[in-house]
Amino acid sequence: MEAEGIQGDGANISYNKDLIRIDLVRNTGKDVLVYGQTEMTAP
């Protein structure tokens, strides 16, 4: 699984002209594996 994902330590959310950073490592002590989505499917 790690070969397909990259280690992430948080997420950015943009709203209007503001950028909000959610630092997962600081808030939870854990990081995440991030996987890219290359295709969207319709129901």
Buried (B, 14 or more C-beta within 10 A) or exposed (E): EEEEEEEEEBEEEEEEEEEEEEEBEEEEEEEBEEEEEEEEEEE
